Amino acid sequence: MIVILSLSVLCFAGCSLAAQISFSTPSHQDDTHNVFITPEINNFIEGILEEYNSPGLSLALVRRNETSSTGWLMEFGSYGTAKADGSPVTPDSLFAIASNSKLFLSLSVGLLIENQTLADQTGRELSWSSRAIDVIPQWGLMDEDMERIVNIQDMLSHRTGMPRHDLSGRPLQGGVAEMISNLRYLRPSAEARETWQYNNLMYETLSYLPELLLDQPFESYVADHLFNPLNMSASTYSVAIAEESSEHMAHGYMRSMRDEITGVSGILTPVVPYFSRPGNEKIWAGAGGVITSARDLSVWVAMLLGNGKHPFTNVTVVPEKLIQHIAEGVAVIDGTPSYPELSASMYGAGQERYTYRGHDLIEHGGSNPGFKTQVTRFPNDNLGIVVLSNDEDFGTEIHQIVIRRIADEILGLDPLDWKIRLQAQRQKFNAEIVKMALPRPEAPHLPTAPIASMEGASFMHPTYGLLQPCYIEPGSNQSYRSPHSECTRIVTDEVTQEIIKSPLSHNSTLEDTLAIPTLIIPYNGFFVTHIMLRHFCGNLFNGSIIWSNWVVREKEGYHQNNENVGKDIIIGFDNRFEVEWVHETKSARGGLAFKGGFWGKGKKAKAPMGTGKESAEVWFGKV
């Protein structure tokens, strides 16, 4: 029962809003002695960036070569724009690599497992099969069997039974320890080890191990054991340190107002400042916190290809058995190949593994607001490819096209047109989403109680936090209840005014849109700033997850200085779900049942059935 929603303050009636920044891609920065990043490859990449109107891309290619003085060939390609001021991408441009950080976490856990001194001091061996309940005092899950069974390998391989629950991420006074304590209130969507479901919270949980076992912060532990031994001097978890290197820190880009479902392509806008502000990055560091460069990652990939040895000194940085373990497939991601040239895919520990045209491949992707990254290696071909993109919307498609074209070239395969294939795949996916969405009934039933009565009420989930809706009177853009001064401020701020104008469909007018009873809920999450609920029928609402950087830009003075610092961004209108308003009875408390994909389950996991509290993926009880 999800109605089509979109956002565009510039046009309604089915228009397609073209990107407002057009990039004239600067000449690539390359080495004339490159062997593999040839002029043909450069031209190919430049053509892809131009076609997608994509800002920039940083490429590193690594291959073992015994004739080289170092034993390795390391080549770099730099394309397009890194920053809002037009600065070009270089091999030293810093990108947020997001979930490519998971491999650093996995290896840090492996190094703790291999730490015999630690085992002697504690009198207990840590292993991949160590149960979380035996290692982490704060550990707890809603399902007691899962709480007891889940071990470190389950957490690393995304087979705990937990869906994503990414939207629960928010600043917490107690940091990672408090986040772990709050896991017990999150509903699972499968049995332990039943199916693969991506879950960042488990990686965040495991980042607590160095502090718990060694009284050392996770970030410091990774620096001591991985960054520093490999001389990855540009790599950091600290947003403040990365931003101090202002000439190197790239800006991510998003297409503000984008909604592919309704044909609104959005305005390409730099994310300035970086979406996470200094001090807020620690909780999700283990899942996606590394900021680094193509140059640093070239050494990282060479170490992985070299089974844990430093590529230049041959000194062991990571034991070979750890490199082998994290790459070994444990959980099935997809048992059915998506293309004839690919095999079924497996997940190890921060690594996905499958074959590409008969060649063994180990890789992982990453996605943070404004950035998409991919780190791929072909272990039997001694080949590594790193692609860092500052294009939120098309970066994944671009790096898949680029990596597979380069692999075809180097491995001596006839090139396949992955661009055509992936574009067709995206179009098919979008068409399916549009088909699934239902329009709001012409004469919808009223809810059990007046929607305006939700303003002033509070709804609470122990992990997700507090929701306090603000009501917008139909036919206007103003708050219904002026006595609630906080809601008056929220409803009249610039972001809310943009959000509530979003049309229902291609043919909606602003009048039609504002006629729908709407609630705006401010939310202080890592990836959410607003939740919009629009009445559908009866006690059902359509929900949208919104993220904007307006508040941060206002706080940090960007609205007073518009020179080369971008514009405000509002995104998330494709991220939709359902909410059922459940009213109090004599025997049960009322609340809001969030469902319809809100929790981010895996495709083979189970969704709750029925109505009311029992149907909630996440239940916010009225307080």
Helices and strands as residue ranges (DSSP letters): H 39-52, E 56-64, E 72-80, E 94-96, G 98-101, H 102-113, H 116-122, H 132-135, H 144-149, H 152-156, G 166-168, H 175-181, G 182-185, H 200-206, H 209-214, H 218-222, I 223-227, H 239-244, E 252-256, G 260-262, E 267-271, H 285-288, E 291-293, H 294-305, H 320-327, E 331-334, E 345-347, E 352-356, E 359-368, E 371-378, G 379-381, E 383-389, H 395-410, H 418-436, G 451-454, E 459-461, E 465-467, E 470-472, H 485-492, H 494-499, H 510-514, E 518-522, E 530-537, E 540-548, H 550-555, G 558-560, E 570-571, E 576-582, E 591-595, G 613-615, E 618-622
